[in-house]
């Protein structure tokens, strides 16, 4: 059946809640993003307020069309979970949009690093892969951070 507009609970002019997610939309919000996909970041329950601030900033500054994070609000299905995820949505075939999001992640020091300081090679996931149930071992990313950034130096390569 899917999510209906009436399932939304408005929080303010740029955010709303649906089920276990809080969504933030930019001024350039487009519900039908071409080649839609997401960069995902995982966070612990203790960093929930920080996750909210990051999503708000990304939306207000038009870094992405829309983003969302797991809701740990008291009425959420996730209220007993210890970890959550932030999803930054964009057109997966737009190099400019990838660079904009990656620059934001770099500037905010949100990309996980190894003990030696090397970036983890995080993956971008197209929504069609999510809808197809591509998770874990079944997921083969078409786009990775290393397509844009040198993982050792953190500099853009394109």
N, C-alpha and C positions, 0 to 999 in steps of 0.2 A: 504494500500500500504506500509506503514511503512517508516522508515527513511533509506535513501540510503547513501552510502559512499560519493557520490558527493554532498550531502546536508551539509557536514561538511565544516566549515571554520577554517582552521588551524590558531592557535594563536602563538604557538611555538612548540617545539619538544614533549611536554608532555600535551598540552591542545588544545582543539578545541571547536568551538561553533556550536550547532545545534539548530535552532529555539530560544526558550526562555531559553536555558540551556547552561552553560559552563561546559565542561567535562575536567577532569584531569586524566591521566593514569600513573600508576607506571611502573617501568621497568619490573615488573612481570605481566603486563596487559594481560588479557585474555578476549576476547569478549564473550566467552561462559562460564561463571562462573556456575559451578554446584550448584544447589539449591540456586540460586541467590536471594538475598534480601538486605535490607538496614536498617541502623539506620538513622533516620532523625532528624535534628535539624532545628528549625525555627529561623529566624533572621529578624531584622527590616532593612529597607532601609538604615538607618544611619550606619549600621554595614556591609555594602556591601564589602568594602575593606578588612575588617577583615575576612569575609566569604571567599573571594578569597585567602587570605593568608593561612587560615586553610586548604582549599582544596589543595593548592599547596604543603604545608608542608606534608599533609597526602600522597600525591602521590609521592613526591620526596623521602620520607623516607619509602616508601613501607608499609605504615600502611594498605592500602587497594589496591585492584587491580585497582579500579577506583572510582572516586567520581564526583559529579556534584553539581552545585548550580544554583539557579535562576539567570538569567542575567538581570541586570537593565541598560544595554547599551541602547543608544538612539534609535537603530533600533529594539529593542526587543518588543515583545508583552506585556512585563511586565513593560514597562516604566512608567506606572501610578500606579503600585501596591505599597503598603507600606510595605509588608512583603515578604520574600523569604524563601526557604528551601535549606538545604544542605543534600545530600544523600551520605552515605558512603556504597559502595557495597562490599559484600563478600559472601562466601559460608555459607549459613545459618546453615548448619549442622556441621561446623567446630568450635569446642569450642575454639581452639587456635586463630582463626581469630577473633571471638567475643571478646576474652580477649584482643587481640592486639588493636582493635578499642576502646573498653571500657577504656583501660588504657590510650590511647591517649586522649579520651574525658575527663577523670578524670584529667590527667596532665595539660590539657589546661583549666580546670574549665568550661567545656562546657555543663555539665549536669545541668539542671534547678533544683533549690532547693526550698523547702517551706520556710516560714518565720522562722521555727525552724531549718533549715539546712538539713532536710531530703531530699534525692533525690526524684524527681518525678519518678514514675515507667514507664519510656518510653518504647515503644514497638519496636520490630524489625518486619519488614514487608517483607514477601516473595513476589517476583515479581508476582507470580501466583495469589496472593491475590489482587494485584494492577490490573492485567489484568482482574480479575473477577469482578472488580468494588467494592471491599470491602472497603468502606470508612465510617467514622463516626460511627453511631450506628451499622451498618452492619459489621464492622471490629472487629473480635475477634483474638487478637494476640496469636500466638503459643509460642512466645518467648518474655520475658520481661526482663528489667534490673535486677529485683529481682531474676531472675534465676542465676545470676552471682555475684551480689553485695548486701551486706546488705545495705538497703536504709538509715538506721540511721547512721551507722558507716562509710559507703563508702568503706568498706573492701571487697575484693573478698571472696566468700564463698566456692568456689570450688578450 
